[in-house]
Amino acid sequence: MPSTPNILIILESPALAEEIQGHLLARDYTAECVLSEEQAINGIVSAKFDLIITTVQSSKIDGLRLLDIAHGRNATTPLLLLLNDQQIELGIQGLDRGAHSVHTAPYNLDLLERHIRQGLDQQAMQYRMFQLKRQLDTHHGLSNIIGQSHAMATLHDQIRQTAIGSAPVILIGESGTGKDHLALAIHNQSNRSRRAFIKFTFTNLQQNTMDRNLFGYAPNIFPDEPKGQAGQIESADEGTLYLDNLQNISPIQRDQLIQCLENKSLQRFGDMRNIPIDIRLIISITPPLDDSDPTHEFLTSLQQKYNAITLDIPALRQRTEDITSLLHHFLSHHAQSQDKVIEGMDPSIIDVLSRYPWPENVRELYNTVEQMVINTPDKSIMSYSAIPLTIREHPTVTLDNISIPRGSDLHTVERILIEDTMCACNNNKEKCAKTLGIGLRTLYRKLQEYK
């Protein structure tokens, strides 16, 4: 948290907003006022405010909706609700939904400030608890699961609780959300961590080939393997078996797998012997999964017979507040792997990447940052132009307004303006210079200056 807390005031009354703002500015807070819900949502999405003050309800503002949006992005953000005598019930609803405090008119600004300090202190304590949890995560193998959003904090807690037991685990998440990392994290935190972690991916290979790989086969069944071979299930004995892309499992393989779990043994292909096994089963599913899909019946069987635990992994677009930490993590990784020094980053990059929907989730962000590092010269600042063109020209990114981060110096503002206009003009320099109202020679000089 910054040394000077930044407060967002969302009120329909300009006079009241300015009164509260002046009171806070005189006490060394930074405060910004907005008068509509649309402006409020933009402020919340920017993630630059530490605390929010808003009316519980007015003709242009729904404070309870803003409360849900703010806590959906960051559950630790304190929110103070202002209300009148006829809105007491709405205030109680706000407290039930996580508001820090409610205040009725006429407003006591000293009391309001006291609750602001309490809310910020509580936020600092929650942040400290999060840091301690992350230290614990590092010790137990969760350090590669990056993110400070409410969704990821919840998932971290679920993984800790899940890892202790031996029940099967079902991971449900879109492609690229990190199901493999989560499966390994569960194994690393379990009492099986010193044993094998075996990943088996179901593909479109022929049934016999899949059975050979999964269940193994007896000696003298195949001429090229006279001694026979253990399958992946057998190799995972006393450890964890992670079955990826379960949608491609065949009905026969499902039945064989259920039988292995029930009997705690398996038979190799072409062998009548029962081989004892003891495995922790983790499986991953990529939605959508229809109720009529045979795989759904298999999952239901795991839940009913073996108390399987289901973990839903959020898509990256559902936790955009994690993009900044993921960006810096991947940037450090790729710069090191490419033996480069990136001396900084254009502030507009985070804004652009936060607006892109990331259909391929974290994997796509990982690959994008790798490309951005390739596009950035060694010992230089990563510029807006390093972002791949497909992202810069995506409809959610190419807004009519240019985003200028608060506190940017004139040099940065000019660079952002020129880069954005060049993109809007499809790199047509004459059109760009005309749009900006400058000479073509001046534009060339600026392009060279900003590289």
Secondary structure by P-SEA (a helix, b strand, c coil): cccbbbbbbbcccaaaaaaaaaaaaaabbbbbbbccaaaaaaaaaaccccbbbbbcccccccaaaaaaaaaaacccbbbbbbbcccaaaaaaaaaaacccccccccccaaaaaaaaaaaaaaaaaaaaaaaaaaaaaaaacccccccccaaaaaaaaaaaaaaacccbbbbbbcccccaaaaaaaaaaacccccccbbbbbbccccaaaaaaaaccccccccccccccccccccccccbbbbbcccccccaaaaaaaaaaaaacccccccccbbbbbbbbbbbbbccccccccaaaaaaaaaaaacbbbbbbbbcccccccaaaaaaaaaaaaaaaaacccccccccaaaaaaaaccccccaaaaaaaaaaaaaacccccccccccccccccccccccccbbbbcccccaaaaaaaaaaaaaaaaccaaaaaaaaacccaaaaaaaaaaac
